[in-house]
Amino acid sequence: MAIPINMRSLTCVEYPGRVKNVDKMLETLGGEENVSKAACDSSRRLDLRFRPGDPYCRPVYGDRFPTSSLLLRVTRRRRVKKNRIKEEERVTYNTEVLGIVDTTYRFQAMADFQYLPLHRTPEGRTVQLYDQLLLGGLEGGDFYQKDVPLFVPPATFSRIDTPQNYHYKKDPTHNFKNPMKALSSSNLIGVARARRPHNAIFVNFEELHVPTKPLDGAVVHMDKYNLHGELEELTKLFQERPIWSRNALQVRSGIRLMRLKLLLPLCGYYAVTGPWRSLWVKFGYDPRKDPTAKQYQLLDFRVRQKPEAKGLLVKAKRSTFNYTLPTMTHKPQPQVVMMKDFADSPGAGSSGEGERQDGRSKEDLEKESTYLFRPGMLPAYRQMFYQLCDLHDPRIQALVHENDGKETTCMEKDGWCLPNTKAKLRDIISAEVSKISKMKHKDKKGRGVRSGAGPDAREEEEEEDDDDDDDDDISDSEIDPDQQVAQDSDNEMETEMLEFL
């Protein structure tokens, strides 16, 4: 017997309850509109509220699962034929395939805590506060003068609704024979392991003297890990330039980050405050006494929040979306976008993606973007720590050297530069970023016109926008090892200081 099949796609919701009234069931799911929105967005969870009229009801969330099931309609027909002697019963079944269920929502998570607006009176009765909390209209003046019971919902509810397996184990650092000995140690927080000191020297701007040699512990670490070859290479860089950032040293030397942490305390001290904060200064060199040291000063640049900066390819290092699912941590990859890339777009005669016209590869440009800035290049992150000598722009260098030979005093804020110089430098870089942003949008529109600007072209453009938004969602396992140098360059002063404590 042939069975008719309907090939339409269906979505199934495994409702966690006995359904007696379909309308009430849909009301708990937010109606057909809410179910349709969840079905159209693959990243959205379906929420179910058992008390749909209660605004304080915490929903239960259903997760989306791909399935390959069939929805069948089975009809049972029963015919009874009565004779004079006996009754004959004949039963037939009709089967029809209504569609293919390719998506199923299952409520496998735990229900969250519920915070009910209840108040207990002095007589011991429990009353609801809905009428006092949810106003149906305008109230008189007496309503705002009387005291109301304090009902403050919790600021946050549970962030994780999936049960986790916690394997109870003994603390390996706990001393069961002498518990007081463990409490008397300096590590009271109980971290996974004690910090490994790298014996770095921190210097504030107010200190009168600068160190001239490293600590003895730093020399012991070098002998322990046999870092003499890397130390010689790093020493040459400090002879070439007395002040460096860690990002620049990592790119220029090619030394791995863990080894660089051990080598830096041997070559210089760490400036905590002042115009050279978060930079490494060669031992014995005091930039406060040398006016030529202004070219090594630090510029803290941040991409300004403007409407035209919304579609930039410069991604934030941290995003609020990363905290939505606490089990996921993502790091954005530095992306180098140059004006030359727009000229090399399809239809403009590209010379290849892996190699640039100046002979440098895309990987080299990505590494350089962590500490260098050139006209036509976007910063690697939305916050960058640049040294003034690494800003390769004639307008910027003209402002930096505007008062050459006229420096009198090194100030903590502006250093050897003129007052308000940093603000002017930020304006130049921000204008360059806005210029590249406009070229990006023009290039995208031009590609849509060349491709016909039809519905397919618009769909492709929307897909490209989605890809840009998904650049933040890159797990650590998907990072290319060749890009590890750029990934480790967080440009975080506080993080770098904690690593050397």
VEXRO-901144 format. One record per residue (C-alpha): x, y, z; residue in three letters. Coordinates in pm, 1 decimal. Layout:
N
- X / Y / Z / ALA
...
// end
This chain:
501
- 0.0 / 0.0 / 0.0 / MET
- 142.8 / 338.2 / -102.1 / ALA
- 173.0 / 601.3 / 168.8 / ILE
- 144.4 / 968.0 / 65.2 / PRO
- 443.3 / 1175.6 / 177.2 / ILE
- 457.2 / 1550.5 / 229.5 / ASN
- 814.7 / 1688.6 / 209.5 / MET
- 755.4 / 2009.2 / 405.2 / ARG
- 985.1 / 2084.6 / 701.6 / SER
- 836.7 / 2092.4 / 1049.9 / LEU
- 956.7 / 2199.4 / 1394.6 / THR
- 875.0 / 1991.0 / 1700.3 / CYS
- 849.0 / 2113.7 / 2059.0 / VAL
- 869.4 / 1844.8 / 2324.9 / GLU
- 651.9 / 2015.4 / 2583.4 / TYR
- 748.3 / 1927.1 / 2943.3 / PRO
- 393.6 / 1866.9 / 3060.0 / GLY
- 57.3 / 1717.1 / 2980.9 / ARG
- -122.6 / 1925.5 / 2719.6 / VAL
- -497.8 / 1952.2 / 2770.4 / LYS
- -552.0 / 2294.3 / 2615.6 / ASN
- -344.4 / 2387.5 / 2311.0 / VAL
- -416.0 / 2758.8 / 2345.8 / ASP
- -288.5 / 2769.0 / 2703.4 / LYS
- 14.6 / 2567.3 / 2601.4 / MET
- 101.0 / 2819.6 / 2327.8 / LEU
- 52.5 / 3102.1 / 2576.3 / GLU
- 323.0 / 2957.3 / 2801.2 / THR
- 557.4 / 2952.2 / 2499.5 / LEU
- 491.2 / 3317.0 / 2421.4 / GLY
- 249.2 / 3248.6 / 2139.1 / GLY
- 310.6 / 3141.8 / 1782.8 / GLU
- 509.1 / 3459.7 / 1718.2 / GLU
- 768.2 / 3376.8 / 1984.0 / ASN
- 797.2 / 3018.0 / 1862.0 / VAL
- 845.5 / 3140.3 / 1504.7 / SER
- 1119.1 / 3382.3 / 1611.0 / LYS
- 1303.2 / 3106.3 / 1792.8 / ALA
- 1269.9 / 2871.4 / 1496.1 / ALA
- 1410.5 / 3132.2 / 1255.8 / CYS
- 1715.4 / 3204.6 / 1472.7 / ASP
- 1937.7 / 2901.6 / 1521.9 / SER
- 2122.4 / 3064.5 / 1813.9 / SER
- 1809.2 / 3146.0 / 2012.6 / ARG
- 1662.8 / 2927.0 / 2283.8 / ARG
- 1290.3 / 2872.0 / 2327.8 / LEU
- 1161.1 / 3003.5 / 2659.8 / ASP
- 864.3 / 2856.7 / 2845.0 / LEU
- 687.8 / 3039.0 / 3129.1 / ARG
- 458.5 / 2826.5 / 3342.9 / PHE
- 295.4 / 3146.4 / 3474.4 / ARG
- 266.7 / 3361.8 / 3160.6 / PRO
- 77.2 / 3639.1 / 3338.4 / GLY
- 344.3 / 3678.8 / 3607.8 / ASP
- 627.2 / 3915.5 / 3507.6 / PRO
- 842.6 / 3767.1 / 3786.4 / TYR
- 822.8 / 3417.0 / 3641.9 / CYS
- 1164.3 / 3285.0 / 3542.6 / ARG
- 1139.2 / 3085.4 / 3218.1 / PRO
- 1260.6 / 2736.5 / 3142.4 / VAL
- 1470.6 / 2722.4 / 2827.4 / TYR
- 1455.3 / 2460.7 / 2556.0 / GLY
- 1755.8 / 2384.2 / 2338.8 / ASP
- 1750.3 / 2331.0 / 1965.9 / ARG
- 1847.9 / 1988.3 / 1828.4 / PHE
- 1867.1 / 1875.3 / 1465.5 / PRO
- 1654.7 / 1566.2 / 1403.7 / THR
- 1538.0 / 1352.5 / 1113.6 / SER
- 1192.0 / 1228.6 / 1207.9 / SER
- 859.9 / 1188.4 / 1034.7 / LEU
- 525.1 / 1321.0 / 1152.6 / LEU
- 261.3 / 1055.9 / 1084.6 / LEU
- -114.7 / 1077.1 / 1089.0 / ARG
- -269.0 / 737.6 / 1154.0 / VAL
- -645.7 / 706.8 / 1117.4 / THR
- -830.7 / 405.1 / 1256.0 / ARG
- -1167.6 / 330.7 / 1101.6 / ARG
- -1399.1 / 78.0 / 1261.1 / ARG
- -1698.0 / -66.2 / 1083.0 / ARG
- -1950.0 / -296.9 / 1244.6 / VAL
- -2169.8 / -516.0 / 1030.4 / LYS
- -2469.2 / -659.6 / 1210.6 / LYS
- -2619.5 / -990.4 / 1102.8 / ASN
- -2905.2 / -1180.5 / 1249.3 / ARG
- -2671.9 / -1428.1 / 1406.8 / ILE
- -2361.6 / -1218.5 / 1505.9 / LYS
- -2189.1 / -884.8 / 1462.6 / GLU
- -1878.8 / -855.7 / 1241.0 / GLU
- -1622.2 / -581.2 / 1317.5 / GLU
- -1385.7 / -457.0 / 1048.4 / ARG
- -1097.0 / -220.3 / 1132.9 / VAL
- -878.7 / -38.4 / 876.6 / THR
- -578.0 / 191.5 / 925.4 / TYR
- -479.3 / 481.1 / 699.7 / ASN
- -128.5 / 629.0 / 729.4 / THR
- -11.0 / 964.1 / 595.2 / GLU
- 324.9 / 1142.3 / 630.9 / VAL
- 251.4 / 1508.2 / 711.2 / LEU
- 610.5 / 1628.8 / 698.3 / GLY
- 972.9 / 1588.9 / 802.6 / ILE
- 1072.4 / 1707.7 / 1150.4 / VAL
- 1421.8 / 1852.6 / 1107.2 / ASP
- 1430.6 / 2061.9 / 1426.9 / THR
- 1325.3 / 1966.3 / 1778.7 / THR
- 1322.0 / 2176.5 / 2095.1 / TYR
- 1382.7 / 1977.4 / 2412.1 / ARG
- 1360.1 / 2115.4 / 2764.4 / PHE
- 1645.2 / 1930.7 / 2931.0 / GLN
- 1772.1 / 2213.5 / 3151.5 / ALA
- 1682.2 / 2265.5 / 3514.3 / MET
- 1414.6 / 2513.0 / 3614.4 / ALA
- 1552.9 / 2829.2 / 3771.4 / ASP
- 1470.7 / 2967.1 / 4113.7 / PHE
- 1136.3 / 3145.5 / 4132.2 / GLN
- 1101.8 / 3469.0 / 4327.3 / TYR
- 735.5 / 3526.7 / 4410.0 / LEU
- 601.3 / 3869.2 / 4514.3 / PRO
- 457.6 / 3757.9 / 4846.7 / LEU
- 437.4 / 3937.3 / 5179.5 / HIS
- 357.6 / 3797.8 / 5521.4 / ARG
- 131.7 / 4012.6 / 5735.9 / THR
- 163.9 / 4043.0 / 6116.4 / PRO
- -137.2 / 3811.8 / 6146.2 / GLU
- 58.3 / 3538.3 / 5965.9 / GLY
- -131.5 / 3554.4 / 5637.7 / ARG
- 51.1 / 3556.4 / 5303.3 / THR
- -70.0 / 3810.3 / 5051.2 / VAL
- 37.1 / 3883.4 / 4696.1 / GLN
- 183.5 / 4216.5 / 4589.3 / LEU
- 81.3 / 4213.6 / 4224.0 / TYR
- -171.6 / 4492.5 / 4265.0 / ASP
- 82.6 / 4713.0 / 4440.3 / GLN
- 369.8 / 4642.4 / 4201.6 / LEU
- 182.6 / 4642.5 / 3870.2 / LEU
- -15.1 / 4961.5 / 3830.5 / LEU
- -319.0 / 4949.3 / 3606.4 / GLY
- -358.7 / 5324.7 / 3575.2 / GLY
- -286.2 / 5660.0 / 3735.6 / LEU
- -303.0 / 5665.2 / 4112.4 / GLU
- -380.2 / 5950.6 / 4346.5 / GLY
- -138.0 / 6138.9 / 4566.2 / GLY
- -206.4 / 5920.1 / 4869.7 / ASP
- -72.3 / 5616.4 / 4685.4 / PHE
- 277.8 / 5764.3 / 4663.7 / TYR
- 285.3 / 5869.0 / 5028.5 / GLN
- 202.9 / 5538.6 / 5196.5 / LYS
- 460.8 / 5276.3 / 5286.1 / ASP
- 481.4 / 4964.7 / 5073.1 / VAL
- 646.3 / 4632.5 / 5155.6 / PRO
- 1002.3 / 4602.6 / 5033.7 / LEU
- 1016.7 / 4360.8 / 4742.5 / PHE
- 1347.7 / 4367.0 / 4557.5 / VAL
- 1406.1 / 4082.9 / 4310.0 / PRO
- 1761.3 / 3946.4 / 4297.1 / PRO
- 1994.1 / 4128.8 / 4061.1 / ALA
- 2085.3 / 3809.6 / 3876.0 / THR
- 1952.4 / 3457.5 / 3869.6 / PHE
- 2139.3 / 3139.4 / 3788.0 / SER
- 2371.8 / 3179.5 / 3489.3 / ARG
- 2398.9 / 2806.8 / 3420.6 / ILE
- 2089.3 / 2589.2 / 3393.4 / ASP
- 2269.9 / 2271.8 / 3289.2 / THR
- 2380.3 / 2034.7 / 3568.2 / PRO
- 2755.1 / 1990.5 / 3594.4 / GLN
- 2942.4 / 1689.5 / 3726.9 / ASN
- 3160.6 / 1796.4 / 4018.4 / TYR
- 3419.9 / 1537.3 / 4112.5 / HIS
- 3500.7 / 1577.6 / 4479.0 / TYR
- 3872.6 / 1532.1 / 4537.4 / LYS
- 4114.4 / 1610.4 / 4813.4 / LYS
- 4301.1 / 1938.2 / 4797.7 / ASP
- 4660.0 / 1844.5 / 4702.5 / PRO
- 4795.2 / 2155.6 / 4877.7 / THR
- 4619.8 / 2085.3 / 5207.3 / HIS
- 4832.8 / 1955.5 / 5492.4 / ASN
- 4617.9 / 1701.4 / 5676.4 / PHE
- 4883.2 / 1633.5 / 5942.3 / LYS
- 4932.2 / 1999.0 / 6035.2 / ASN
- 4636.5 / 2210.7 / 5914.6 / PRO
- 4761.6 / 2525.7 / 6092.8 / MET
- 5080.7 / 2519.5 / 5887.6 / LYS
- 4880.3 / 2553.9 / 5567.7 / ALA
- 4683.2 / 2847.0 / 5711.8 / LEU
- 4999.6 / 3028.8 / 5810.9 / SER
- 5135.4 / 3033.7 / 5457.3 / SER
- 5118.2 / 3347.9 / 5246.2 / SER
- 4895.8 / 3179.9 / 4987.1 / ASN
- 4563.2 / 3209.2 / 5169.5 / LEU
- 4342.4 / 3229.2 / 4862.0 / ILE
- 4435.2 / 2877.4 / 4757.7 / GLY
- 4507.2 / 2916.3 / 4388.7 / VAL
- 4596.4 / 2619.0 / 4171.6 / ALA
- 4968.5 / 2685.3 / 4209.4 / ARG
- 5191.2 / 2946.7 / 4363.2 / ALA
- 5304.9 / 3232.8 / 4144.3 / ARG
- 5636.3 / 3192.0 / 3969.9 / ARG
- 5826.7 / 3514.7 / 4033.2 / PRO
- 6021.5 / 3648.7 / 3736.9 / HIS
- 6219.3 / 3897.0 / 3951.3 / ASN
- 6120.0 / 4209.0 / 3760.3 / ALA
- 6191.6 / 4559.1 / 3892.4 / ILE
- 5904.9 / 4812.0 / 3888.1 / PHE
- 5983.9 / 5184.5 / 3887.2 / VAL
- 5742.9 / 5475.0 / 3934.9 / ASN
- 5783.7 / 5815.6 / 3775.4 / PHE
- 5843.4 / 5984.3 / 4113.8 / GLU
- 6145.6 / 5771.5 / 4205.1 / GLU
- 6473.3 / 5960.7 / 4189.3 / LEU
- 6704.2 / 5683.1 / 4075.9 / HIS
- 6671.2 / 5401.1 / 3824.7 / VAL
- 6819.0 / 5051.5 / 3867.1 / PRO
- 7144.9 / 4970.6 / 3693.3 / THR
- 7148.9 / 4591.8 / 3715.4 / LYS
- 6899.9 / 4305.0 / 3742.8 / PRO
- 6814.2 / 4109.5 / 4053.2 / LEU
- 7011.7 / 3800.0 / 4139.7 / ASP
- 6703.7 / 3582.7 / 4104.9 / GLY
- 6663.5 / 3680.9 / 3739.6 / ALA
- 7018.7 / 3565.8 / 3665.1 / VAL
- 6949.6 / 3233.5 / 3835.8 / VAL
- 6644.3 / 3178.7 / 3614.8 / HIS
- 6850.6 / 3245.0 / 3301.1 / MET
- 7113.4 / 2988.1 / 3399.6 / ASP
- 6844.2 / 2737.2 / 3492.7 / LYS
- 6665.6 / 2751.7 / 3155.9 / TYR
- 6976.9 / 2814.7 / 2939.2 / ASN
- 6862.5 / 3140.7 / 2779.6 / LEU
- 7203.2 / 3281.5 / 2686.2 / HIS
- 7137.3 / 3281.5 / 2311.1 / GLY
- 6806.3 / 3463.8 / 2338.2 / GLU
- 6954.8 / 3707.2 / 2591.2 / LEU
- 7224.9 / 3811.0 / 2345.9 / GLU
- 6965.7 / 3880.4 / 2077.2 / GLU
- 6748.7 / 4078.2 / 2318.0 / LEU
- 7048.7 / 4280.4 / 2436.1 / THR
- 7117.9 / 4389.0 / 2077.9 / LYS
- 6763.2 / 4520.5 / 2047.7 / LEU
- 6801.5 / 4725.6 / 2366.1 / PHE
- 7126.8 / 4868.4 / 2230.5 / GLN
- 6939.7 / 4969.4 / 1917.1 / GLU
- 6656.9 / 5124.9 / 2118.7 / ARG
- 6659.1 / 5179.2 / 2496.3 / PRO
- 6281.6 / 5154.2 / 2550.0 / ILE
- 6055.8 / 4879.1 / 2413.7 / TRP
- 5709.3 / 4739.7 / 2458.4 / SER
- 5672.6 / 4368.9 / 2511.1 / ARG
- 5464.9 / 4331.1 / 2195.3 / ASN
- 5732.7 / 4496.2 / 1982.8 / ALA
- 6008.6 / 4283.8 / 2134.3 / LEU
- 5812.2 / 3966.8 / 2078.8 / GLN
- 5756.7 / 4046.4 / 1711.7 / VAL
- 6107.3 / 4176.1 / 1641.6 / ARG
- 6292.8 / 3897.5 / 1822.8 / SER
- 6058.7 / 3605.7 / 1757.4 / GLY
- 6121.4 / 3477.5 / 2111.2 / ILE
- 5839.7 / 3280.6 / 2267.2 / ARG
- 5635.5 / 3459.9 / 2530.0 / LEU
- 5727.0 / 3231.6 / 2821.2 / MET
- 6098.1 / 3276.0 / 2750.7 / ARG
- 6055.9 / 3649.2 / 2700.1 / LEU
- 5907.4 / 3680.4 / 3048.7 / LYS
- 6228.4 / 3538.7 / 3192.3 / LEU
- 6457.2 / 3750.1 / 2975.1 / LEU
- 6301.6 / 4095.3 / 3013.9 / LEU
- 6399.0 / 4136.3 / 3384.3 / PRO
- 6760.9 / 4079.6 / 3274.4 / LEU
- 6761.0 / 4364.1 / 3021.9 / CYS
- 6563.7 / 4642.1 / 3185.8 / GLY
- 6311.4 / 4762.5 / 3439.4 / TYR
- 5936.1 / 4808.6 / 3404.3 / TYR
- 5793.9 / 5162.8 / 3412.7 / ALA
- 5467.4 / 5168.5 / 3606.6 / VAL
- 5366.2 / 5534.8 / 3575.5 / THR
- 5458.9 / 5832.8 / 3364.8 / GLY
- 5492.5 / 5885.7 / 2988.3 / PRO
- 5670.6 / 5549.7 / 2950.8 / TRP
- 5431.9 / 5340.0 / 3157.8 / ARG
- 5395.9 / 4970.0 / 3070.3 / SER
- 5725.4 / 4985.1 / 2876.6 / LEU
- 6059.9 / 4817.3 / 2941.9 / TRP
- 6354.7 / 5055.8 / 2987.6 / VAL
- 6720.2 / 4954.6 / 2962.3 / LYS
- 6908.8 / 4937.8 / 3291.0 / PHE
- 7088.3 / 5260.9 / 3376.7 / GLY
- 6890.7 / 5468.4 / 3125.5 / TYR
- 6672.5 / 5746.7 / 3268.4 / ASP
- 6436.7 / 5887.0 / 3000.7 / PRO
- 6343.3 / 6176.3 / 3233.0 / ARG
- 6690.2 / 6323.3 / 3173.0 / LYS
- 6705.4 / 6269.6 / 2795.1 / ASP
- 6474.3 / 6486.5 / 2578.8 / PRO
- 6525.3 / 6254.1 / 2281.8 / THR
- 6339.3 / 5984.8 / 2476.3 / ALA
- 6007.6 / 6147.8 / 2388.1 / LYS
- 5996.2 / 5941.7 / 2069.0 / GLN
- 5961.5 / 5631.5 / 2289.3 / TYR
- 5669.5 / 5765.4 / 2495.2 / GLN
- 5344.7 / 5571.6 / 2515.2 / LEU
- 5018.3 / 5662.2 / 2342.7 / LEU
- 4703.6 / 5492.7 / 2471.1 / ASP
- 4467.7 / 5490.4 / 2172.7 / PHE
- 4111.2 / 5358.8 / 2176.1 / ARG
- 3870.1 / 5335.1 / 1885.6 / VAL
- 3596.3 / 5588.0 / 1947.8 / ARG
- 3236.3 / 5474.8 / 1965.5 / GLN
- 3088.7 / 5642.4 / 1659.3 / LYS
- 2808.3 / 5528.9 / 1427.0 / PRO
- 3052.1 / 5479.1 / 1140.2 / GLU
- 3271.8 / 5258.3 / 1360.1 / ALA
- 2994.6 / 5001.4 / 1403.4 / LYS
- 3094.7 / 4794.1 / 1101.9 / GLY
- 3469.8 / 4809.5 / 1157.2 / LEU
- 3675.4 / 4494.8 / 1135.8 / LEU
- 3847.0 / 4592.3 / 1461.5 / VAL
- 3706.1 / 4354.7 / 1718.5 / LYS
- 3697.2 / 4403.1 / 2092.3 / ALA
- 3914.8 / 4177.6 / 2304.3 / LYS
- 3623.6 / 4120.1 / 2537.7 / ARG
- 3256.3 / 4122.3 / 2457.5 / SER
- 2941.5 / 4102.6 / 2665.5 / THR
- 2829.6 / 3810.1 / 2450.4 / PHE
- 3117.3 / 3603.8 / 2589.1 / ASN
- 2954.9 / 3618.5 / 2932.5 / TYR
- 2620.5 / 3486.3 / 2808.6 / THR
- 2756.2 / 3131.4 / 2811.7 / LEU
- 3015.0 / 3115.0 / 3090.0 / PRO
- 3152.8 / 2784.2 / 2962.6 / THR
- 3278.9 / 2950.6 / 2644.4 / MET
- 3573.0 / 3190.8 / 2622.7 / THR
- 3671.1 / 3344.9 / 2294.3 / HIS
- 3955.9 / 3568.5 / 2186.4 / LYS
- 3942.6 / 3784.5 / 1877.4 / PRO
- 4216.7 / 3753.8 / 1623.6 / GLN
- 4394.1 / 4073.1 / 1516.1 / PRO
- 4278.4 / 4168.4 / 1169.1 / GLN
- 4480.6 / 4392.7 / 942.4 / VAL
- 4271.3 / 4586.3 / 692.4 / VAL
- 4457.0 / 4823.4 / 462.8 / MET
- 4327.8 / 5063.3 / 199.6 / MET
- 4531.0 / 4867.8 / -51.5 / LYS
- 4308.8 / 4566.4 / 14.3 / ASP
- 4002.6 / 4751.3 / -112.9 / PHE
- 4185.2 / 4831.2 / -436.2 / ALA
- 4269.5 / 4460.8 / -468.5 / ASP
- 3904.1 / 4358.4 / -438.7 / SER
- 3745.4 / 4147.5 / -718.5 / PRO
- 3744.8 / 4342.7 / -1040.1 / GLY
- 4049.1 / 4552.5 / -949.5 / ALA
- 4320.0 / 4306.8 / -1046.2 / GLY
- 4430.9 / 4148.6 / -720.1 / SER
- 4787.3 / 4033.3 / -699.2 / SER
- 4714.3 / 3753.1 / -451.6 / GLY
- 4598.4 / 3722.3 / -94.0 / GLU
- 4905.1 / 3573.4 / 70.6 / GLY
- 5166.7 / 3817.1 / -64.3 / GLU
- 5154.9 / 4196.1 / -71.4 / ARG
- 5308.8 / 4428.4 / -324.5 / GLN
- 5593.8 / 4517.6 / -87.1 / ASP
- 5686.6 / 4150.5 / -43.6 / GLY
- 5555.8 / 4111.2 / 312.2 / ARG
- 5306.7 / 3838.9 / 387.6 / SER
- 4972.6 / 3886.2 / 557.3 / LYS
- 5105.5 / 3712.6 / 869.5 / GLU
- 5387.5 / 3966.5 / 898.5 / ASP
- 5140.1 / 4252.9 / 873.8 / LEU
- 4922.1 / 4096.3 / 1142.5 / GLU
- 5217.1 / 4070.7 / 1379.3 / LYS
- 5331.9 / 4426.5 / 1307.9 / GLU
- 4981.7 / 4562.4 / 1365.1 / SER
- 5012.2 / 4474.6 / 1735.4 / THR
- 5259.0 / 4760.5 / 1788.2 / TYR
- 5291.2 / 4958.8 / 1459.0 / LEU
- 5059.0 / 5205.1 / 1288.5 / PHE
- 5075.2 / 5318.5 / 927.6 / ARG
- 4835.2 / 5526.2 / 716.9 / PRO
- 4572.1 / 5297.4 / 571.4 / GLY
- 4606.5 / 5031.3 / 843.6 / MET
- 4347.4 / 4961.2 / 1109.8 / LEU
- 4464.2 / 4888.8 / 1465.8 / PRO
- 4462.3 / 4525.4 / 1570.7 / ALA
- 4234.6 / 4589.8 / 1869.5 / TYR
- 4000.1 / 4862.1 / 1986.2 / ARG
- 4255.4 / 4961.6 / 2249.3 / GLN
- 4621.5 / 4987.6 / 2153.6 / MET
- 4938.9 / 5094.4 / 2333.5 / PHE
- 5165.3 / 5257.5 / 2074.1 / TYR
- 5509.0 / 5408.5 / 2112.0 / GLN
- 5542.5 / 5741.9 / 1932.8 / LEU
- 5831.8 / 5615.8 / 1720.8 / CYS
- 5610.7 / 5331.4 / 1594.0 / ASP
- 5350.1 / 5571.6 / 1452.2 / LEU
- 5468.6 / 5591.5 / 1090.9 / HIS
- 5269.6 / 5895.0 / 983.5 / ASP
- 5436.1 / 6223.7 / 877.3 / PRO
- 5165.5 / 6431.4 / 1047.2 / ARG
- 5214.3 / 6249.0 / 1376.2 / ILE
- 5593.0 / 6274.9 / 1367.6 / GLN
- 5568.9 / 6647.4 / 1291.8 / ALA
- 5366.2 / 6700.3 / 1610.5 / LEU
- 5601.3 / 6484.6 / 1817.2 / VAL
- 5912.8 / 6676.9 / 1708.8 / HIS
- 5745.2 / 7017.9 / 1707.5 / GLU
- 5942.5 / 7138.1 / 2012.0 / ASN
- 6278.4 / 6973.1 / 1940.1 / ASP
- 6556.0 / 7159.7 / 2117.3 / GLY
- 6309.4 / 7357.4 / 2329.7 / LYS
- 6230.7 / 7094.8 / 2593.7 / GLU
- 6273.9 / 7216.6 / 2949.5 / THR
- 6099.3 / 6981.4 / 3192.1 / THR
- 5973.9 / 6624.1 / 3168.0 / CYS
- 5613.6 / 6615.3 / 3289.5 / MET
- 5441.9 / 6302.1 / 3416.7 / GLU
- 5147.3 / 6339.9 / 3178.7 / LYS
- 5299.0 / 6476.2 / 2855.4 / ASP
- 5663.9 / 6386.8 / 2906.7 / GLY
- 5890.2 / 6590.1 / 2679.9 / TRP
- 5611.2 / 6674.8 / 2433.3 / CYS
- 5401.0 / 6987.6 / 2426.5 / LEU
- 5076.7 / 6985.6 / 2627.2 / PRO
- 4774.5 / 6835.9 / 2450.3 / ASN
- 4997.0 / 6657.5 / 2198.6 / THR
- 4847.3 / 6315.3 / 2272.1 / LYS
- 4494.5 / 6441.8 / 2206.3 / ALA
- 4601.2 / 6568.7 / 1863.8 / LYS
- 4766.8 / 6236.5 / 1783.2 / LEU
- 4450.4 / 6048.3 / 1876.5 / ARG
- 4247.2 / 6275.9 / 1649.3 / ASP
- 4474.0 / 6192.5 / 1354.4 / ILE
- 4450.4 / 5817.5 / 1412.3 / ILE
- 4072.8 / 5835.8 / 1466.5 / SER
- 4031.1 / 6026.3 / 1139.8 / ALA
- 4233.3 / 5758.0 / 962.4 / GLU
- 4015.4 / 5484.8 / 1113.1 / VAL
- 3697.7 / 5664.6 / 999.2 / SER
- 3842.6 / 5704.2 / 650.4 / LYS
- 3911.5 / 5332.8 / 620.5 / ILE
- 3563.9 / 5254.3 / 754.8 / SER
- 3399.6 / 5464.7 / 482.4 / LYS
- 3610.9 / 5298.2 / 213.2 / MET
- 3507.3 / 4958.3 / 345.5 / LYS
- 3136.4 / 5037.5 / 309.8 / HIS
- 3184.9 / 5191.9 / -35.3 / LYS
- 3376.2 / 4886.8 / -150.7 / ASP
- 3103.0 / 4654.8 / -23.2 / LYS
- 2834.1 / 4855.5 / -202.6 / LYS
- 3041.6 / 4859.0 / -520.1 / GLY
- 3072.6 / 4482.7 / -516.6 / ARG
- 2694.9 / 4457.8 / -481.6 / GLY
- 2646.2 / 4679.5 / -789.7 / VAL
- 2900.1 / 4484.7 / -998.0 / ARG
- 2730.0 / 4156.4 / -914.4 / SER
- 2392.5 / 4285.3 / -1033.6 / GLY
- 2254.8 / 4416.4 / -703.1 / ALA
- 1980.1 / 4155.4 / -719.2 / GLY
- 1833.9 / 3951.3 / -434.7 / PRO
- 2119.3 / 3701.2 / -451.4 / ASP
- 2375.1 / 3980.0 / -424.4 / ALA
- 2199.0 / 4126.2 / -122.1 / ARG
- 2188.9 / 3785.5 / 42.1 / GLU
- 2562.0 / 3740.9 / -16.1 / GLU
- 2628.9 / 4083.1 / 135.9 / GLU
- 2420.3 / 3997.5 / 441.2 / GLU
- 2611.7 / 3672.0 / 478.6 / GLU
- 2938.1 / 3864.7 / 468.7 / GLU
- 2812.6 / 4091.0 / 746.3 / ASP
- 2720.9 / 3786.8 / 950.8 / ASP
- 3068.6 / 3646.8 / 899.8 / ASP
- 3217.9 / 3970.5 / 1027.4 / ASP
- 3004.1 / 3951.2 / 1339.2 / ASP
- 3108.1 / 3591.9 / 1401.5 / ASP
- 3478.2 / 3673.4 / 1403.8 / ASP
- 3462.1 / 3709.0 / 1781.7 / ASP
- 3341.1 / 3351.2 / 1823.4 / ASP
- 3671.3 / 3175.3 / 1763.1 / ILE
- 3772.1 / 2919.9 / 2019.6 / SER
- 4127.5 / 2875.4 / 2140.4 / ASP
- 4150.6 / 2539.8 / 1965.6 / SER
- 4086.9 / 2704.6 / 1627.4 / GLU
- 4372.0 / 2956.6 / 1656.4 / ILE
- 4652.6 / 2907.2 / 1410.3 / ASP
- 4984.1 / 2843.3 / 1590.7 / PRO
- 5151.0 / 3091.6 / 1357.2 / ASP
- 4924.9 / 3361.4 / 1497.0 / GLN
- 5007.2 / 3284.4 / 1859.9 / GLN
- 5234.1 / 3586.8 / 1882.7 / VAL
- 4949.2 / 3817.5 / 1799.5 / ALA
- 4710.4 / 3630.9 / 2029.2 / GLN
- 4936.9 / 3668.1 / 2330.2 / ASP
- 4967.7 / 4043.8 / 2274.1 / SER
- 4680.7 / 4160.2 / 2489.5 / ASP
- 4812.0 / 4514.4 / 2542.0 / ASN
- 4698.7 / 4492.7 / 2903.5 / GLU
- 4926.2 / 4679.4 / 3145.1 / MET
- 4770.6 / 4529.0 / 3458.0 / GLU
- 4791.7 / 4176.5 / 3319.1 / THR
- 5158.3 / 4218.9 / 3234.7 / GLU
- 5238.9 / 4349.2 / 3581.4 / MET
- 5065.3 / 4055.1 / 3748.9 / LEU
- 5265.2 / 3811.1 / 3540.0 / GLU
- 5590.6 / 3945.9 / 3683.4 / PHE
- 5484.0 / 3972.6 / 4046.5 / LEU
// end
